[in-house]
């Protein structure tokens, strides 16, 4: 018998605005598991080592109770054990072939298969004797054309888009342009066609026409059925997989840092303050002290860095800044690695290699989706991404960046002086018009950066680095961390922060301190960079920004 848990929720209120002086800017193969109906890739980076015999040995160890019918199916079709690196698997749940697999495997021509999905378009032709249906199951930006005749009972229920269908028919070479195969459903004894879920055409908001991103944000529960958001979702999935693959390949450990924090972390803006809904008052009722939603997992993951060496965290973070720009969200995801025995140079190498790894992975594994973005979102996207991975990132100092901006003839809203922060217009100008690609800006004034950044010998600048990229500006921010207790205390005093609140962070400098460094990357900004999507609200399933917390 299961005991039902009672949930006491916390209210979120805006906390006090934190001094921006301490801000680090927001930036920011295959082992396969086999279930009854489908095969899913698990560890892609081992692809080169695998052979069918090796995979079978793994399967026998993992699945001692595998059904004989499934096993015999695999033995009769060994190609199912040789998945290509495009993350395409043949079958999905519900005894269906995945649409992306069918579209890319003409060897299925002549076979009777089942697909399931949602109708993107429905066209009844031949005086009502047959219909063309484009079916998409979310596995590909492209759907597959199904031709069904009127002899099936559910044919008369065909009314329009949005219906969910199950289609069993013959794979044939398509006579139409732009598609290699289609599915023909015409023999009631061998084939079948069923409408699983109807769709009221008078109310369904996702029609065949192109919708604006603004409209789709109002229908976030349905917008994943569109080509744009479906493609973004697949790229987001691939980049998350690439993130874990990259850091695991370098021996990093994945650490899950807390979402609730009692510290203001790095002072990176306004925080969401927690309060108990069950009692009047604030989170002191529950935790005995003020508590907030974290804006960064960095300070927490540093504690594990100082014991396990190379670690990273990847999770949701929150900021209550009243920002309505296309680059900011109230809830977003951050990747934050920390490296022991490392300094600024190692940090720069890791961050550049990580970005290039993710882009290369997307180019190799999301070709169809990137072609869609290249055609409909940003012309020349694929060429831009290839250029990023083919040449080293340029490097300049913060001082050089200020001089470039001040000498420029371009009209800026603000001309920064030394000691001022770089705005988005300055970051984009340097990366887009001067460098024409990613650029690493180093050695910022300490007044601009957080207390934990290591001071340079001039005591005016810190060992910080930001990576700026075209179209976005800053995508990564990082630094060498201050590992000297005396200097860390000076930094806390300089930022007007109470060092007693950071007693546990200071302990890391008391007990076996080591040089270490790290960076933070805003995951949604990485998705913007790879897809060309211009508004960050379209890179996350349910965007949160001031005045918007639906769904």
C-alpha positions as CSV (number, residue, x, y, z in Angstrom):
1,X,0.0,0.0,0.0
2,X,1.4,3.4,-1.0
3,X,1.2,6.3,1.4
4,X,0.0,9.5,-0.2
5,X,2.3,12.4,0.2
6,X,1.0,15.8,1.2
7,X,2.6,18.7,-0.6
8,X,3.1,22.0,1.1
9,X,3.9,24.5,-1.7
10,X,6.0,27.6,-1.4
11,X,5.0,31.0,-2.6
12,X,7.5,32.9,-4.7
13,X,7.9,36.6,-4.1
14,X,10.5,39.0,-5.4
15,X,13.5,39.2,-3.1
16,X,15.5,42.3,-2.5
17,X,17.6,43.6,-5.5
18,X,21.2,42.4,-5.1
19,X,24.1,44.7,-5.7
20,X,25.1,44.3,-9.3
21,X,28.7,44.9,-8.4
22,X,29.1,41.2,-7.7
23,X,27.5,40.1,-10.9
24,X,28.8,37.5,-13.3
25,X,26.6,38.3,-16.2
26,X,23.8,36.0,-17.0
27,X,24.7,34.3,-20.1
28,X,24.9,33.8,-19.5
29,X,27.9,4.0,-31.5
30,X,25.3,2.8,-29.7
31,X,24.5,0.4,-26.9
32,X,20.8,-0.2,-27.3
33,X,18.2,-1.1,-24.7
34,X,15.4,-3.3,-26.1
35,X,11.9,-3.3,-24.8
36,X,8.9,-5.1,-26.3
37,X,8.3,-2.6,-29.0
38,X,11.2,-0.4,-29.5
39,X,15.0,0.1,-29.5
40,X,16.6,3.2,-28.0
41,X,20.2,4.2,-28.2
42,X,21.9,4.8,-24.8
43,X,25.6,5.4,-25.1
44,X,26.4,6.8,-28.5
45,X,30.1,7.6,-28.0
46,X,30.9,3.9,-27.8
47,X,29.7,3.3,-31.3
48,X,33.0,2.4,-32.8
49,X,33.7,-0.3,-30.3
50,X,30.4,-2.2,-30.9
51,X,29.7,-5.2,-33.0
52,X,26.4,-7.2,-33.1
53,X,28.0,-9.9,-31.0
54,X,29.1,-7.4,-28.3
55,X,25.6,-5.8,-28.3
56,X,23.9,-9.2,-28.0
57,X,26.1,-10.1,-25.0
58,X,25.1,-6.8,-23.4
59,X,21.4,-7.5,-24.1
60,X,21.6,-11.0,-22.6
61,X,23.1,-9.5,-19.4
62,X,20.5,-6.7,-19.1
63,X,17.4,-8.6,-20.3
64,X,17.2,-12.1,-19.0
65,X,13.4,-12.1,-19.5
66,X,13.3,-10.8,-23.0
67,X,10.4,-12.2,-24.9
68,X,11.2,-14.9,-27.5
69,X,9.2,-13.1,-30.2
70,X,11.2,-10.0,-29.8
71,X,14.5,-11.9,-29.8
72,X,13.6,-13.8,-33.0
73,X,12.7,-10.5,-34.7
74,X,16.1,-9.1,-34.0
75,X,17.9,-12.3,-35.1
76,X,16.0,-12.2,-38.4
77,X,16.8,-8.5,-39.0
78,X,20.4,-7.9,-37.8
79,X,20.4,-4.5,-39.4
80,X,18.3,-3.4,-36.4
81,X,21.4,-3.9,-34.3
82,X,23.5,-1.6,-36.4
83,X,21.9,1.8,-35.8
84,X,23.6,4.8,-37.5
85,X,24.9,7.7,-35.7
86,X,22.0,10.0,-36.5
87,X,20.2,8.8,-33.4
88,X,17.6,7.1,-35.6
89,X,16.0,4.0,-34.2
90,X,13.6,1.8,-36.2
91,X,10.6,1.3,-33.9
92,X,8.9,3.2,-31.1
93,X,6.3,2.4,-28.5
94,X,3.0,0.9,-29.6
95,X,4.4,-1.5,-32.1
96,X,5.1,1.2,-34.7
97,X,7.9,2.2,-37.0
98,X,9.2,5.7,-36.4
99,X,8.6,8.1,-39.3
100,X,12.2,9.3,-39.5
101,X,13.4,5.7,-39.9
102,X,10.9,4.9,-42.7
103,X,11.9,8.1,-44.6
104,X,15.5,7.2,-44.5
105,X,15.3,3.4,-45.3
106,X,14.1,2.6,-48.8
107,X,14.8,-1.0,-48.1
108,X,11.4,-1.1,-46.4
109,X,9.7,-0.7,-49.8
110,X,7.5,-3.7,-50.4
111,X,6.9,-4.3,-46.7
112,X,3.8,-3.8,-44.7
113,X,4.4,-1.7,-41.6
114,X,2.5,0.3,-39.0
115,X,3.1,4.0,-38.2
116,X,1.3,6.2,-35.7
117,X,1.1,10.0,-35.3
118,X,-0.8,13.2,-35.9
119,X,-2.2,14.4,-39.2
120,X,-0.5,17.6,-40.3
121,X,-2.5,17.8,-43.5
122,X,-5.6,15.9,-44.9
123,X,-6.7,16.2,-48.5
124,X,-9.6,14.1,-49.8
125,X,-9.3,13.5,-53.5
126,X,-10.9,11.6,-56.4
127,X,-14.4,12.6,-55.5
128,X,-14.0,11.2,-52.0
129,X,-12.5,7.9,-53.1
130,X,-9.2,8.4,-51.4
131,X,-7.2,10.8,-49.3
132,X,-3.6,12.1,-48.8
133,X,-2.6,12.4,-45.1
134,X,0.7,13.8,-44.0
135,X,1.5,11.9,-40.7
136,X,4.2,13.2,-38.3
137,X,5.1,11.4,-35.0
138,X,7.7,14.0,-33.8
139,X,10.7,12.0,-34.8
140,X,11.4,14.2,-37.9
141,X,10.7,17.6,-39.2
142,X,9.3,15.9,-42.3
143,X,6.1,13.8,-42.1
144,X,5.3,10.8,-44.3
145,X,2.5,10.8,-46.9
146,X,-0.2,8.1,-46.4
147,X,-2.6,7.3,-49.2
148,X,-5.8,5.7,-47.9
149,X,-8.9,4.7,-49.8
150,X,-12.5,5.0,-48.8
151,X,-13.0,1.3,-48.0
152,X,-12.0,1.8,-44.4
153,X,-14.7,2.7,-41.8
154,X,-12.8,5.7,-40.3
155,X,-12.2,7.2,-43.7
156,X,-15.5,9.1,-43.4
157,X,-14.3,10.6,-40.1
158,X,-11.5,12.5,-41.8
159,X,-12.2,16.1,-41.2
160,X,-8.8,17.9,-41.0
161,X,-5.5,18.3,-39.2
162,X,-4.7,17.4,-35.6
163,X,-6.3,14.0,-35.5
164,X,-4.2,11.1,-34.2
165,X,-4.1,8.1,-36.5
166,X,-2.8,4.5,-36.7
167,X,-1.8,3.4,-40.2
168,X,-0.9,0.0,-41.4
169,X,0.0,-0.3,-45.1
170,X,2.4,-1.0,-47.8
171,X,5.6,1.0,-48.2
172,X,6.0,2.1,-51.8
173,X,8.3,4.3,-53.8
174,X,6.7,7.7,-53.9
175,X,5.8,9.2,-57.3
176,X,5.7,12.6,-55.8
177,X,8.5,15.1,-55.5
178,X,10.4,15.8,-52.2
179,X,9.7,12.3,-50.7
180,X,11.3,9.0,-51.3
181,X,8.6,6.7,-49.9
182,X,5.0,6.8,-48.9
183,X,2.5,4.3,-47.4
184,X,-0.4,2.9,-49.3
185,X,-3.5,1.7,-47.5
186,X,-6.0,0.0,-49.8
187,X,-6.4,-3.7,-48.9
188,X,-8.8,-4.1,-45.9
189,X,-7.6,-7.7,-45.4
190,X,-4.0,-6.8,-45.0
191,X,-4.0,-3.1,-44.1
192,X,-5.8,-1.0,-41.5
193,X,-6.6,2.7,-40.9
194,X,-7.9,4.0,-37.6
195,X,-8.5,7.5,-36.2
196,X,-7.4,7.2,-32.5
197,X,-8.3,10.7,-31.4
198,X,-10.6,13.1,-33.2
199,X,-9.9,16.8,-33.4
200,X,-12.6,19.6,-33.4
201,X,-11.6,21.7,-36.4
202,X,-13.7,24.6,-35.2
203,X,-11.5,25.0,-32.1
204,X,-8.1,23.5,-33.0
205,X,-5.7,26.5,-33.1
206,X,-2.7,24.9,-34.9
207,X,-3.8,25.0,-38.6
208,X,-1.7,24.3,-41.6
209,X,-0.7,27.9,-42.1
210,X,2.4,29.4,-40.6
211,X,1.8,30.9,-37.1
212,X,3.8,33.7,-35.5
213,X,6.1,32.8,-32.5
214,X,4.0,35.2,-30.4
215,X,0.8,33.3,-31.1
216,X,2.4,29.9,-30.5
217,X,3.6,31.1,-27.1
218,X,0.0,31.6,-26.1
219,X,-0.6,27.9,-27.2
220,X,2.5,26.4,-25.6
221,X,0.7,23.2,-24.8
222,X,0.2,22.6,-28.5
223,X,3.0,24.4,-30.2
224,X,5.3,21.3,-30.1
225,X,3.2,20.0,-33.0
226,X,4.6,22.7,-35.3
227,X,7.7,22.3,-37.4
228,X,9.6,25.1,-35.6
229,X,9.1,24.0,-32.0
230,X,9.4,20.3,-32.9
231,X,12.8,21.0,-34.5
232,X,13.9,23.1,-31.5
233,X,12.9,20.3,-29.2
234,X,15.0,17.7,-31.1
235,X,18.0,20.0,-31.2
236,X,17.6,20.7,-27.5
237,X,17.5,17.0,-26.7
238,X,20.7,16.5,-28.8
239,X,22.6,19.3,-27.1
240,X,21.7,18.0,-23.7
241,X,22.9,14.5,-24.7
242,X,26.1,16.1,-26.2
243,X,26.7,18.0,-22.9
244,X,26.7,14.9,-20.8
245,X,28.8,13.0,-23.5
246,X,31.4,15.8,-23.6
247,X,32.0,16.0,-19.8
248,X,31.8,12.3,-19.3
249,X,34.4,11.8,-22.0
250,X,36.7,14.0,-19.9
251,X,36.0,12.2,-16.7
252,X,33.8,14.9,-15.1
253,X,31.2,13.8,-12.5
254,X,27.6,15.1,-12.8
255,X,26.6,16.8,-9.5
256,X,23.0,17.7,-8.8
257,X,23.1,21.0,-6.9
258,X,20.1,22.4,-4.9
259,X,17.4,24.5,-6.4
260,X,16.6,26.0,-3.0
261,X,19.4,28.1,-1.5
262,X,19.8,30.2,1.7
263,X,22.6,32.4,0.2
264,X,22.4,35.0,-2.5
265,X,25.0,33.0,-4.4
266,X,27.0,35.4,-6.6
267,X,24.7,38.4,-6.3
268,X,23.6,37.9,-9.9
269,X,20.4,40.0,-9.8
270,X,17.0,39.8,-8.1
271,X,16.1,36.4,-6.6
272,X,12.8,34.7,-6.1
273,X,12.1,34.4,-2.3
274,X,10.3,31.4,-0.9
275,X,7.5,31.6,1.6
276,X,5.3,28.9,3.0
277,X,1.7,28.8,1.7
278,X,0.6,26.9,4.8
279,X,1.6,29.7,7.2
280,X,1.7,33.4,7.0
281,X,5.1,34.8,6.7
282,X,8.2,33.9,4.8
283,X,10.4,30.9,4.4
284,X,11.8,31.4,7.9
285,X,8.8,29.5,9.0
286,X,10.1,26.4,7.3
287,X,13.9,26.7,7.0
288,X,14.6,29.1,9.9
289,X,16.2,31.6,7.6
290,X,15.3,33.4,4.3
291,X,15.5,31.0,1.3
292,X,15.5,31.6,-2.4
293,X,15.4,29.8,-5.8
294,X,19.0,29.6,-6.9
295,X,20.4,31.7,-9.7
296,X,23.4,29.5,-10.1
297,X,24.7,26.1,-8.9
298,X,28.3,27.2,-9.0
299,X,29.1,27.8,-5.4
300,X,27.7,24.4,-4.4
301,X,29.4,22.5,-7.2
302,X,32.7,24.1,-6.2
303,X,32.5,22.1,-2.9
304,X,32.6,18.9,-4.9
305,X,35.3,20.2,-7.2
306,X,37.5,20.6,-4.2
307,X,37.2,16.9,-3.4
308,X,36.4,15.1,-6.7
309,X,38.5,17.3,-9.0
310,X,36.4,17.7,-12.3
311,X,32.7,18.1,-11.9
312,X,29.7,19.8,-13.5
313,X,26.1,20.7,-12.8
314,X,23.3,21.0,-15.3
315,X,19.9,22.2,-14.0
316,X,17.3,24.9,-13.7
317,X,18.1,28.3,-12.4
318,X,15.9,31.4,-11.7
319,X,16.1,35.2,-11.8
320,X,13.4,37.7,-10.9
321,X,14.8,40.5,-13.1
322,X,12.1,42.5,-14.8
323,X,13.6,41.9,-18.2
324,X,11.6,41.7,-21.4
325,X,14.5,41.2,-23.9
326,X,14.8,38.4,-26.4
327,X,17.8,37.0,-24.4
328,X,16.4,36.7,-20.9
329,X,14.1,34.3,-19.0
330,X,13.0,34.1,-15.4
331,X,13.6,30.3,-15.5
332,X,16.4,28.8,-17.5
333,X,18.9,26.0,-17.5
334,X,22.6,26.3,-16.8
335,X,25.7,24.1,-17.4
336,X,28.4,24.9,-14.9
337,X,31.6,22.9,-14.8
338,X,34.4,23.3,-12.3
339,X,37.9,22.0,-12.7
340,X,40.5,21.5,-9.9
341,X,44.2,22.2,-10.6
342,X,43.1,24.5,-13.4
343,X,43.5,28.2,-14.2
344,X,42.2,30.6,-16.9
345,X,43.9,28.9,-19.8
346,X,42.4,25.5,-19.0
347,X,39.0,27.1,-18.5
348,X,39.2,28.7,-21.9
349,X,40.3,25.5,-23.6
350,X,37.4,23.5,-22.0
351,X,34.7,26.1,-22.8
352,X,35.8,26.4,-26.4
353,X,36.1,22.7,-26.9
354,X,32.7,22.2,-25.3
355,X,31.0,24.7,-27.6
356,X,32.6,23.1,-30.7
357,X,31.7,19.6,-29.5
358,X,28.0,20.5,-29.2
359,X,27.9,22.2,-32.5
360,X,29.6,19.3,-34.3
361,X,27.2,16.9,-32.6
362,X,24.2,18.9,-33.8
363,X,25.5,19.0,-37.3
364,X,26.0,15.3,-37.4
365,X,22.9,14.2,-35.6
366,X,20.2,16.9,-36.4
367,X,20.9,17.4,-40.1
368,X,17.2,17.5,-41.1
369,X,16.3,20.0,-38.4
370,X,19.3,22.3,-39.1
371,X,18.4,22.3,-42.8
372,X,14.9,23.4,-41.8
373,X,16.4,26.3,-39.7
374,X,18.8,27.2,-42.5
375,X,15.9,27.5,-44.9
376,X,13.2,29.1,-42.8
377,X,14.9,30.8,-39.8
378,X,18.5,31.9,-40.6
379,X,19.9,31.7,-44.1
380,X,23.4,30.4,-44.0
381,X,23.1,28.9,-40.5
382,X,24.9,25.7,-41.4
383,X,27.8,27.5,-43.0
384,X,28.0,29.7,-39.9
385,X,28.1,26.7,-37.6
386,X,30.8,25.0,-39.7
387,X,32.9,28.1,-39.5
388,X,32.7,28.1,-35.7
389,X,34.1,24.6,-35.4
390,X,36.8,25.0,-38.1
391,X,38.8,27.9,-36.7
392,X,40.2,28.8,-33.2
393,X,38.3,31.4,-31.3
394,X,39.9,34.9,-31.3
395,X,41.0,36.4,-28.0
396,X,41.1,40.0,-26.9
397,X,41.3,41.8,-23.5
398,X,38.5,43.8,-22.0
399,X,40.7,46.9,-22.4
400,X,41.1,46.1,-26.2
401,X,37.3,45.7,-26.5
402,X,36.7,49.1,-24.9
403,X,39.2,50.8,-27.2
404,X,37.6,49.1,-30.3
405,X,34.2,50.4,-29.3
406,X,35.4,53.9,-28.5
407,X,37.2,54.2,-31.8
408,X,34.3,52.8,-33.8
409,X,32.2,55.1,-36.1
410,X,29.2,52.9,-35.4
411,X,26.4,54.7,-33.5
412,X,25.8,53.1,-30.0
413,X,23.2,53.9,-27.5
414,X,25.9,54.1,-24.9
415,X,29.7,54.5,-25.3
416,X,31.3,52.6,-22.4
417,X,34.3,53.9,-20.5
418,X,36.9,51.6,-19.0
419,X,35.2,50.0,-16.0
420,X,31.7,50.0,-17.6
421,X,30.0,46.8,-18.5
422,X,29.6,45.8,-22.2
423,X,26.0,45.9,-23.3
424,X,24.5,43.5,-25.8
425,X,25.0,46.0,-28.7
426,X,28.8,46.2,-27.9
427,X,29.2,42.4,-27.6
428,X,27.4,41.8,-30.9
429,X,29.4,44.5,-32.6
430,X,32.7,43.0,-31.6
431,X,31.7,39.4,-32.5
432,X,29.7,40.1,-35.6
433,X,31.4,43.1,-37.3
434,X,35.0,43.1,-35.9
435,X,35.9,39.4,-35.3
436,X,33.1,37.9,-37.5
437,X,32.9,34.9,-35.2
438,X,33.2,33.8,-31.6
439,X,35.6,35.9,-29.5
440,X,36.9,35.4,-26.0
441,X,37.2,38.6,-23.9
442,X,39.5,38.3,-20.9
443,X,40.6,40.2,-17.8
444,X,37.6,42.3,-16.9
445,X,37.7,45.0,-14.2
446,X,37.1,43.5,-10.8
447,X,34.3,46.0,-10.1
448,X,32.2,44.3,-12.8
449,X,32.7,40.7,-11.7
450,X,31.7,38.5,-8.8
451,X,33.6,38.2,-5.5
452,X,34.9,34.7,-6.2
453,X,37.0,35.6,-9.3
454,X,40.7,35.5,-8.9
455,X,42.5,38.9,-8.9
456,X,45.3,39.6,-11.3
457,X,48.5,41.1,-10.1
458,X,47.4,44.7,-11.0
459,X,44.6,44.3,-8.4
460,X,42.3,46.1,-10.9
461,X,41.3,43.2,-13.1
462,X,40.3,39.6,-12.5
463,X,41.0,36.4,-14.4
464,X,37.6,36.3,-16.1
465,X,36.6,35.3,-19.6
466,X,33.4,35.7,-21.6
467,X,32.7,34.1,-24.9
468,X,30.8,36.4,-27.3
469,X,29.1,35.0,-30.4
470,X,27.3,36.6,-33.3
471,X,23.5,37.2,-33.0
472,X,23.5,36.6,-29.2
473,X,26.4,38.3,-27.5
474,X,27.6,36.5,-24.4
475,X,27.0,32.8,-24.3
476,X,29.6,31.7,-21.7
477,X,31.1,33.5,-18.7
478,X,33.8,32.0,-16.5
479,X,36.9,32.6,-14.5
480,X,39.7,31.3,-12.3
481,X,38.3,31.1,-8.8
482,X,40.0,32.9,-5.9
483,X,41.6,30.1,-3.9
484,X,43.4,32.3,-1.3
485,X,41.4,32.9,1.8
486,X,42.9,36.3,2.6
487,X,42.2,37.6,-0.9
488,X,38.7,36.1,-0.9
489,X,37.8,38.0,2.3
490,X,39.1,41.2,0.7
491,X,36.8,40.5,-2.3
492,X,33.8,39.9,0.0
493,X,34.5,43.2,1.8
494,X,34.9,45.0,-1.5
495,X,31.5,43.8,-2.6
496,X,29.9,44.7,0.7
497,X,29.0,41.1,1.4
498,X,28.9,39.5,4.8
499,X,31.6,36.9,4.9
500,X,29.9,35.0,7.8
501,X,27.2,34.0,5.4
502,X,29.8,32.4,3.2
503,X,31.5,30.5,6.1
504,X,31.1,27.2,4.3
505,X,32.6,28.6,1.0
506,X,35.5,30.1,2.9
507,X,36.1,26.7,4.5
508,X,37.2,25.4,1.1
509,X,40.1,27.9,1.3
510,X,41.0,26.8,4.8
511,X,41.1,23.1,4.3
512,X,43.3,22.0,1.4
513,X,42.6,24.8,-1.0
514,X,43.5,24.2,-4.7
515,X,43.6,26.4,-7.8
516,X,40.4,25.8,-9.7
517,X,38.3,27.4,-12.5
518,X,35.0,27.1,-14.1
519,X,32.4,28.6,-16.4
520,X,28.6,28.9,-16.8
521,X,26.7,28.5,-20.0
522,X,23.0,29.4,-20.5
523,X,21.6,26.3,-22.2
524,X,18.9,28.3,-24.0
525,X,21.4,30.6,-25.4
526,X,23.4,27.7,-26.8
527,X,20.1,26.5,-28.5
528,X,19.7,30.0,-30.0
529,X,23.2,29.8,-31.3
530,X,22.8,26.4,-32.9
531,X,19.2,26.9,-34.3
532,X,19.3,30.6,-35.3
533,X,16.1,31.2,-33.3
534,X,16.1,34.8,-32.3
535,X,13.9,34.8,-29.2
536,X,15.0,32.8,-26.2
537,X,11.3,32.1,-25.3
538,X,11.1,29.7,-28.2
539,X,14.0,27.5,-27.0
540,X,12.4,26.2,-23.8
541,X,9.1,24.2,-23.6
542,X,7.3,26.5,-21.2
543,X,9.0,29.9,-21.1
544,X,8.7,32.1,-18.0
545,X,9.2,35.8,-18.2
546,X,7.6,38.8,-16.3
547,X,3.8,38.6,-16.5
548,X,3.8,35.1,-18.0
549,X,3.7,31.8,-16.1
550,X,0.9,29.9,-17.9
551,X,0.8,26.1,-18.2
